[in-house]
Amino acid sequence: MTTMTTPAVPAADPGTVRVTVGVPTYRRPDVLRALLPLLLDQVREVSTAGSRFRADVLVVDNDPDRSAVDVVAAVPGIRYV
């Protein structure tokens, strides 16, 4: 199995709350294409400088044909498995 990932959320001080938003998907590339930019906007808002929260997005593609891989690759900053 091949995975494509981007770096996880950078390490932060011990008081930082780290959150991973998981997006399970199965053959929904059009829905995913619409969702990911909106979700990234929210993640960036939560993770602004001075915030105690650090968040990232992980797409879990349950399709053996990897229908989400191209969608995720087009949106920087999202991890994919």
C-alpha positions as CSV (number, residue, x, y, z in Angstrom):
1,M,0.0,0.0,0.0
2,T,1.4,3.4,-1.0
3,T,0.6,6.4,1.2
4,M,1.1,10.1,0.4
5,T,1.4,12.4,3.3
6,T,2.5,15.9,4.1
7,P,4.2,16.7,7.4
8,A,2.1,16.5,10.5
9,V,1.3,19.6,12.6
10,P,4.6,21.0,13.9
11,A,5.5,20.3,17.5
12,A,4.4,22.9,19.9
13,D,4.7,23.7,23.6
14,P,3.2,21.3,26.1
15,G,0.1,23.5,26.6
16,T,-0.9,23.2,23.0
17,V,-3.9,21.1,22.0
18,R,-3.3,19.1,18.8
19,V,-6.3,18.1,16.8
20,T,-6.5,15.9,13.6
21,V,-9.7,16.2,11.6
22,G,-10.3,12.9,10.0
23,V,-12.2,12.7,6.7
24,P,-13.1,9.1,5.8
25,T,-14.1,8.8,2.1
26,Y,-15.2,6.2,-0.4
27,R,-15.6,7.2,-4.1
28,R,-16.7,10.8,-3.4
29,P,-14.1,12.9,-5.2
30,D,-16.5,15.7,-6.1
31,V,-17.8,16.1,-2.5
32,L,-14.2,15.9,-1.2
33,R,-13.1,18.6,-3.7
34,A,-15.8,20.9,-2.4
35,L,-15.1,20.1,1.3
36,L,-11.4,20.3,1.6
37,P,-10.8,24.0,1.0
38,L,-13.6,24.9,3.4
39,L,-12.2,22.5,6.0
40,L,-8.7,23.9,5.6
41,D,-10.0,27.5,6.2
42,Q,-11.5,26.4,9.5
43,V,-8.3,24.5,10.5
44,R,-6.2,27.6,9.7
45,E,-8.6,29.8,11.7
46,V,-8.3,27.5,14.7
47,S,-4.5,27.3,14.4
48,T,-3.7,31.0,14.2
49,A,-0.7,32.4,15.9
50,G,-1.3,32.8,19.6
51,S,-3.9,30.1,19.7
52,R,-3.3,27.1,21.9
53,F,-4.8,24.8,19.2
54,R,-2.9,23.2,16.3
55,A,-5.0,21.3,13.8
56,D,-4.5,19.3,10.6
57,V,-6.6,17.3,8.2
58,L,-6.2,13.6,7.4
59,V,-8.1,12.0,4.5
60,V,-8.6,8.3,4.8
61,D,-9.4,6.9,1.4
62,N,-11.3,3.6,1.7
63,D,-11.4,3.1,-2.1
64,P,-9.0,0.5,-3.4
65,D,-8.8,2.5,-6.6
66,R,-7.6,5.6,-4.6
67,S,-10.3,7.9,-6.0
68,A,-9.3,10.6,-3.6
69,V,-5.6,10.8,-4.2
70,D,-5.7,13.4,-7.0
71,V,-8.2,15.5,-5.1
72,V,-6.0,15.6,-2.0
73,A,-2.8,16.2,-4.0
74,A,-4.3,19.3,-5.4
75,V,-4.9,20.8,-2.0
76,P,-1.6,21.5,-0.1
77,G,-1.4,20.8,3.6
78,I,-3.6,17.7,3.8
79,R,-2.4,14.3,4.8
80,Y,-3.6,11.2,2.9
81,V,-3.7,7.5,3.7
